[in-house]
Amino acid sequence: MNRPDEIEDLLRRHAPQVLGAVVRRYGHFDTAEDAVQEALLAAADRWPSDGVPDNPRGWLIRVASRRLTDALRSEEARRRREERVAALTPPDTFIAPPPGADRAPREDDTLTLLFLCCHPDLTPPAQLALTLRAVGGLTTAEIARACLVPEATMAQRISRAKQKVRGVRFGRPDNWAERLPAVLHTLYLIFNEGYTATSGAALQRRELAGEAIRLTRTVHRLLPDDGEVAGLLALMLLTDARRDARTGPHGELVPLDEQDRDRWDEAAIDEGVALVTRALAGGRPGPYQLRAAIAAVHDEAPSAEATDWREILGLYDILVRLVPGPVERLNRAVAIAMADGPRAGLAELDALEPDLSASHRLDAVRAHLLERTGEYEAARAAYESAAARTLSLPEQRYLQARAARLRP
């Protein structure tokens, strides 16, 4: 008998693949998403008592297809839609292959769904929001936090995006290059949410990070000569290589400088370093290649003390010229603090206040730098402020513990 949490994890893994398969067959993105949600609810209700079927993905596709067919039949132009759906409805004996089995890379349902969500008729923010919802499985609140916008704004953005792609045919796009930047940015954010969850009891959502890596590998197979695709895959591998060392025995957060580097995945590091080395040799580096190069400097250092912060700062100087975003500038401030001292880093933080007012990370970095300068009361207040603003319980406990150490 499967435990409810195991079934929940299984459903979360299959949801984007099921949605991709259903939309590929029928179109009707918005209605298909509702049908898939109903299938997931049915599975959550039945599988704990009946057992998980041998082919859970095929079961979910069949149930979602039936729910979608019922919904379409209740709409206008019933007869025309019934004829169209009847020709497309899979028989009861339909068994879907496991994800990725016997399929060329372009036929991966989740990947095709990813490129559909990045349709050129959508604005970049809408592409990002829709993909994080449909492919990443993130909630509206999680997407809003990842994009640093209010939840109500994000809900409206997602709703409008669904309406815009409602009538789009779900085929393999010819304009891959046009959609590629949005695809890569979305995969990057999905991985980040998997590597450090923005809310909940667990620090990481490993299945989400794993799915982002799988999809990025697929894009890399499609576009093996694209330096930014290789850079993104390298970044994910080099970052994910540390995952086992990021949590203690009770799930508590372990910061980078305190991690046991013997627990890092050497094979993933070797693959990531090889990828980014080849990509950087191809010409002017892009943002993902630079981020991967920074991750490689961390991963190749034998200890935290041996990290070459001057090299990291030089890479961030180039990165913020290409991508002058608040997160990149915050990370550069940390590099400045490590290379030139905490007061130099603190001087960089004030300019970031307006852009990071919705995030707890600015207060967390400020607290750490204040602690290093010996300003313990101010550091404690900043740690407590950061802890109050994060919805991640492991991060919250870590920040509270740091604050408690500084109490008189």
N, C-alpha and C positions, 0 to 999 in steps of 0.2 A: 504493500500500500504506500503510495507516494504521500509525503507530507504536503500540507497546503503551501508552505514556502517554496518547496521544490517545484510544485505545479505553477506557482506564480512566476518563478524564474523561467520555466519552460515557455510559458505563454508570452512573457516579455521578449524572449529571444525570437519567437516565431512571428510575432505581430507584424513587423515590417515586411517579412517575406510573404506572409499571407495577404497583406494589403497589396503588395506589388503584384502578386499572382491574380488577385480578383480584379484590380484596376486594369491590368494588362488585357484580361479577357473581355471586360465589359465597359471600361471607361467609367464615367459617372463618379469622379473622385470622391466628392462629398458624401454621396449616398453609399458608396462602397466602404468608406471609413466607418460609417454608422453600422453597416452590416457586419464588418469585422469586429467591431466592439461588441455587438450582440453575440457573435460566435465565441468571443473570448469569455464573456460572462456565462454563456452556456457551458463552456468547458470548465470554468472555475466552479460551477455548481455541480456538474455531473462527474467529473474525473476523480474527485476525492473518494467517491463511493463506488463508481463503476470501474475505476482504473484508467490509466493513460492508454489510449489506443496505440497499436503498433506504429502507425504513421500519424503522429499528432498534427503535423502540418497539413496532410491531406484531409484529415477530419475537419480541421478548422476551415479549409478552403471550401469543402462541400457545404458546411453549415452556413458560412458567410455567403456563398453563391445562392443558396436557397433564400436566405433573408433578403439579399439584394433583388432577386427575382420577384419576390413578394412585394417589395417596395416599388419596383418599377411598374408592376402590374396595376398598382393603385393610382398611378399618375395618369395624366392626360395622354391621349393617343394610345389607349390601352391596346387595341388590336395590333397596331404597327409595332409597338414595343414588345408585345408578347411574341410576335413572329420573329423579331430580331433576337430576343433573349432565348427563345426556344432553340434557335439554331446554334446558340453559343453555350447553353447550359450543359455542363459536364454530366455524364450519367452517374448513377449512384455507385457504380463500380470504379469511378475515377480514383486513382491512387497517384498522388504527386510524388515525384522523386525527392530525396533529401536535398536540402539547400546546396546548390552548386553541382550536384551530381549529374553527369552526362550532359553538361551544358557548356557551350562556349561562353567566355567571359561576358560578351554583350547580352547574353540571354539570362543572366542572373536577374531575377525579379526585383530584388532589393536595389541593385545598381540601376536598373532601368527606372524604377520609381524615383531614385535619387536624381537622375537627370531630368525626369518629368517635373519634379518639384523646382528644379532650377530652370524652368522654361523662360526664354528671353522676354516674353510679354510681362513677366513679373519684375518688380523692382528688386534690387539686391536684398534689401531688408526683408521683403516678402518671400523671396526665394529661401533665404536662410531660415526664417520662422517656420515656413511650411515643411521644409525638409527635416528640421529638428523635431517637429511634431510627428510627421508620418514615418520617417526613416529612423530617427533617433529614439522615438517613443518617449520623448520628454513631455512633461506637463507644461501647460501654459505658464505657470509660475516659474518653473525651472528655466524656460526659454527666456522669460522676461529678465530674470537675474543674470543669465549668461550674456544678454544683450544690453544690460544696464538701462532698461526702460520699465515704466510701470506695467503691472500685469494687465490692467484694462486696455492699455494701448496695444499690448501684444495680442490680446484676444481679438481685437478688431482687425489687426493686421492679418492674423491667421484666417479669420472668417472671410475677409476680402480675397485673400489668395486662393482659398478653396473655390470661391465662386468664379474666379477668373479662369481656373484650369478645368472647370466642370465639363466643358464640351470638348476639351482637347483629346485627340486620339492618342492612345498610349502605344506608341511605336518607338523603335530605336531612333534617336535623333541623329540627323546628319551633321548638325553643327555642334559636335562635341567640344571643339576648342572654345566656342562662344560661351558655353555653359561651364567650362572647366574651373575658372576662378571661384564661382559660387559653390561648386561641388567641393573643391578642396577646402574652402573656408568652413563649410558645413561639417565636413568630416573632421576637421581640426576641432571644432567646438563639441562635436559628439564625443570625440576622444577625451577632451578635457573634462567633460561632465562625467565620463566613466572613470577617469583617473582620480579626480577629486570631486566627489558629488557635492552639489551646492546645498543639499538638504538631506535629512535622514540620519539614521543611526550608524550607517556604515560610511567609512571614509571613501571607499571606492565602489564603483559599479563595474565589476570586471567584465561582465558580459557585454556591456556597452562599449568599453574600450576595445575588447576583442573584436566586436563587429566593425568598429571603425577601422581597425587594422586590416581586417579581412577585405573590406570594401576598397581600402586604399591599395592593397596588394592587387586587387582586380583592375583598378584604374591604371596601376603601374604596368601590368601586363598588356593593357591596351595601348599605353603610351610610354614605352620603355625609354625613349630618348628625351622625355620632358624632365628637365632638371628640378622643377618645383614639385612635381609628383614624387620623384625620388627623394627630394628633400623632406616632404611631409611624411613619407613612409619611414625615412631614417629618424626623423624627430620622434615619431610615435614609438618606434622600437627602442631608441635610446632612453626615452622617458619611462616606458613600460618596463624596461629591464630592472628598474628599482622597486617595483611594486611590492615584492615580498618583504623588503626591508623597511617599508614605510609605516607598518603597523606593528605594535608590540603584541604580547601574548593575549591581551584583553581587548584588542582592537584599537588601542590608543595610537595617536599620531606620533610618528618619530620623524623629526625634521631631518633635512638632507645632511647637515653636518654631524649628526649623531647616528646615522645609519651604519649598520654592519655591511660593509662593501663586499664581504665574502658571499653575501646572500644575493648580490646582483646577478642578473642573468648574463653570463659572459657571451653566450652564443648570440643573443639579441644585440649586445653591444658591438660585437665584431661585425654583424650584418649591417647594423646602422652606420658604423664608421665607414665601412666599405662603400655603402650607398652614397653617403654625403661626400666622401672623398672624390668619387667619380663625378658626382653632380657638380661640385665646385670647380672641377677641372674643365668644365664645359663652357666657361665664360662668366659673364657678370652674374653674381649670385642673387637669388630672389629671397624674399622674407623667410620662406620655409627652410631653405638651405642654410640661412644664417642662424635660425633658431636651432636647427639640427647641429650646426657647428658648435654652438654654445653648449648644447646638451652633451656633445662628444667631449668637450673640454672637461666638463664635470665628471663624466663617466670614466675617462682615462686617467684622472688624478688618483694616485694610490691612497690618498687620504684627503680629508677636508682641508687640512692645513697646507697641503701641496697644490691646491687648486690655483691655476694661473688666472687670477682675477684681472690682471692687466689685459690679457688676451680676450677675456670675456667682455670687459668694458669696451675694448676696441671693436668687437663684433656688435655690441649694442649700439655704439655710436653710428655704425653703418645702418643697422636695422631701423633706428628711430628716424633716420633720414628717409627711408623708404616707407615706413609705417609709423607715423608719429602719433600712435594711439596712446591712451592713458595707461594701459596695462604694460605696453612696451617701455614707456617712460618710467613707470614705477619700478620695473625690473632693472632698468638702467640705473636708477637711484640706488638700488641695493648694490649693484656692481661698483658704483662710485664709492659707497660706504666701505665696501670690502677692500677696495684698492687704495683709497685716500683717507679713510677714517670715517667714523659715524657722523661727525658734524658736517662733513662735506655731503654725505647722503641726506641728512636732515634738511639741508638748505635747498635740496631739489624737490622736497615733498610739498611745500606750500603751494607751488604752482599747480599741483595735481588735484587740489581739494575740490574745485568745482566739477571736474570730470569724473571723480571717483566718489562722489558723495553718497551713492547708493551701495557702495561696496565696503565690506569690513576690512579689506586687505590694506588699505592705506593706514588705518589705525594700527593694524597688526605690525606693519613694517616700522611705523613711527615708534611703537612701543619697544620693539627690539633694538632700534638704534638708540633710543633714549636710555635703555638699560645699559647699553655698552658705554655710554658717556657717564654713567653713574647717577643720572637723574631718576632715581628709583620711584619717587612719588608720581612724577609725571608719566613714567613708563607704566606704572601700575594702573593709572587711570586710563591710559590708552589701551592696555590689554583688556581691561574690563569693558571699555566701549566697543572694542572689536568683538569680544565674546557675546555681547548683547545683540550684535547686528548680524551674526552668522546663523544660518539654520542647519548647519552641519554639526551634529552632536560631538563627533571626535574633535573637530576644530574648536568648538566651544569649550570642551573640557580642557584641551591643551592650553588655550588662552587663559582660562580661569586658573589653571595650575600655575602658569607663569606669573599671573597677577598675585596669587597667594604667596608665592615665594618672596615677593617684594613688600609684603605688609610688615609694618614695624613689629 
